[in-house]
Amino acid sequence: MIALTAQRRGVLVEITQRTPGFLCQGDLGAFLDCYFVAEVLARKVTSFYQDDTKKPSSDKIQVQQLGAAIRHFGIIFPESDIKTLFLGGEGLRGTKSARQLRNGYVHSLSVEDRAEIERMTPVLKSMLNDFISATCALA
């Protein structure tokens, strides 16, 4: 386990202060606000991990590498929840990850994904907030 430097901790905290501002759009907006912040944090923590370990960098979130980054920095967050939040691909209706739902709505304006987001917002928003808090707990 490697501690995050003060500079890296500052970067993570700054990210959480840049809320996108979609909350006024109801459950969909609340989900997107949380998801976008969590996604940027996930990418940043993964980037720090890649720098430390000299792993090749990628623009895409890879759940295995994000899990390794979380372990690397001692971030306390259930690895099983990483898949629930950040698994890519298509997914199946009713079991899509937060990322799959976000992609389906943002890239295709999928009515079905929007409905699933609105139905799942309390659960997903709670998990996303837990991820945000865990990532910044060290900050």
C-alpha positions as CSV (number, residue, x, y, z in Angstrom):
1,M,0.0,0.0,0.0
2,I,1.3,3.4,-1.0
3,A,0.0,6.7,0.6
4,L,-1.3,9.4,-1.7
5,T,0.9,12.5,-1.7
6,A,-0.6,15.8,-0.5
7,Q,-0.6,17.0,-4.0
8,R,-2.6,14.0,-5.2
9,R,-5.0,14.3,-2.3
10,G,-5.6,17.9,-3.2
11,V,-6.4,17.0,-6.8
12,L,-9.0,14.4,-5.6
13,V,-10.6,16.9,-3.2
14,E,-10.7,19.6,-6.0
15,I,-12.6,17.1,-8.2
16,T,-15.3,16.7,-5.7
17,Q,-15.9,20.4,-5.6
18,R,-16.6,20.6,-9.3
19,T,-20.1,19.2,-9.2
20,P,-21.6,19.3,-12.7
21,G,-24.9,20.9,-11.6
22,F,-27.5,18.5,-13.1
23,L,-29.3,18.0,-9.7
24,C,-32.1,20.4,-10.8
25,Q,-33.1,17.7,-13.3
26,G,-34.5,15.3,-10.6
27,D,-33.3,11.8,-10.1
28,L,-31.6,11.6,-13.5
29,G,-29.6,14.8,-12.8
30,A,-28.7,13.6,-9.3
31,F,-27.4,10.3,-10.7
32,L,-25.4,12.1,-13.4
33,D,-23.9,14.6,-10.9
34,C,-22.7,11.7,-8.7
35,Y,-21.6,9.5,-11.6
36,F,-19.5,12.1,-13.4
37,V,-17.6,13.0,-10.2
38,A,-17.1,9.3,-9.3
39,E,-15.9,8.6,-12.9
40,V,-13.4,11.4,-12.8
41,L,-12.1,10.2,-9.5
42,A,-11.8,6.6,-10.8
43,R,-9.9,7.8,-13.8
44,K,-7.6,10.0,-11.6
45,V,-6.9,7.2,-9.1
46,T,-6.2,4.8,-11.9
47,S,-3.9,7.3,-13.5
48,F,-1.9,7.8,-10.2
49,Y,-1.7,4.0,-10.0
50,Q,-0.4,3.7,-13.6
51,D,2.2,6.4,-12.9
52,D,3.4,4.6,-9.8
53,T,3.6,1.1,-11.3
54,K,4.6,2.1,-14.8
55,K,1.5,0.3,-16.2
56,P,0.3,1.5,-19.7
57,S,-2.3,4.2,-19.4
58,S,-5.7,4.0,-20.9
59,D,-8.5,6.4,-21.4
60,K,-11.1,3.8,-20.5
61,I,-11.9,2.7,-17.0
62,Q,-10.9,-0.9,-16.6
63,V,-12.5,-2.5,-13.4
64,Q,-9.5,-4.8,-12.8
65,Q,-7.0,-1.9,-12.9
66,L,-9.3,0.3,-10.8
67,G,-9.5,-2.5,-8.2
68,A,-5.7,-2.7,-8.2
69,A,-5.4,1.1,-7.8
70,I,-7.8,1.0,-4.8
71,R,-5.8,-1.7,-3.2
72,H,-2.5,0.1,-4.0
73,F,-3.6,3.3,-2.2
74,G,-5.5,1.5,0.6
75,I,-8.8,3.0,-0.3
76,I,-11.5,1.1,1.6
77,F,-14.3,0.3,-0.9
78,P,-15.8,-3.1,-1.8
79,E,-14.2,-4.4,-5.0
80,S,-17.5,-6.1,-6.0
81,D,-19.1,-2.6,-6.0
82,I,-16.6,-1.4,-8.6
83,K,-18.2,-3.7,-11.2
84,T,-21.7,-2.4,-10.1
85,L,-20.5,1.1,-10.8
86,F,-18.0,1.0,-13.6
87,L,-18.3,-2.2,-15.6
88,G,-18.3,-1.4,-19.3
89,G,-19.9,-3.1,-22.3
90,E,-23.6,-3.4,-23.0
91,G,-25.1,-5.2,-20.0
92,L,-28.5,-6.7,-19.6
93,R,-31.6,-4.8,-18.7
94,G,-32.1,-4.8,-14.9
95,T,-28.5,-5.6,-14.2
96,K,-26.6,-2.8,-15.9
97,S,-23.8,-1.0,-14.2
98,A,-24.0,2.7,-13.5
99,R,-21.6,3.2,-16.3
100,Q,-23.6,1.2,-18.8
101,L,-26.8,3.1,-17.8
102,R,-24.9,6.4,-18.1
103,N,-23.5,5.5,-21.5
104,G,-26.9,4.2,-22.8
105,Y,-28.6,7.4,-21.8
106,V,-25.9,10.0,-22.6
107,H,-24.9,8.4,-26.0
108,S,-28.3,7.2,-27.2
109,L,-30.9,9.0,-25.0
110,S,-32.2,5.5,-24.3
111,V,-35.7,5.7,-22.7
112,E,-35.2,2.4,-21.1
113,D,-31.9,3.3,-19.5
114,R,-33.3,6.6,-18.3
115,A,-36.2,4.7,-16.6
116,E,-33.7,2.3,-15.1
117,I,-31.5,5.2,-13.8
118,E,-34.6,6.9,-12.3
119,R,-35.7,3.6,-10.6
120,M,-32.2,2.8,-9.4
121,T,-31.1,6.3,-8.4
122,P,-31.3,5.8,-4.6
123,V,-29.1,2.7,-4.7
124,L,-26.7,3.9,-7.3
125,K,-26.3,7.4,-5.9
126,S,-25.6,5.9,-2.5
127,M,-22.9,3.6,-3.9
128,L,-21.4,6.4,-6.0
129,N,-21.3,8.7,-2.9
130,D,-19.7,5.9,-0.9
131,F,-17.0,5.6,-3.7
132,I,-16.5,9.4,-3.7
133,S,-16.2,9.4,0.1
134,A,-13.8,6.4,0.2
135,T,-11.6,7.9,-2.5
136,C,-11.4,11.3,-0.7
137,A,-11.2,9.8,2.9
138,L,-7.5,9.7,2.4
139,A,-7.5,13.2,1.1
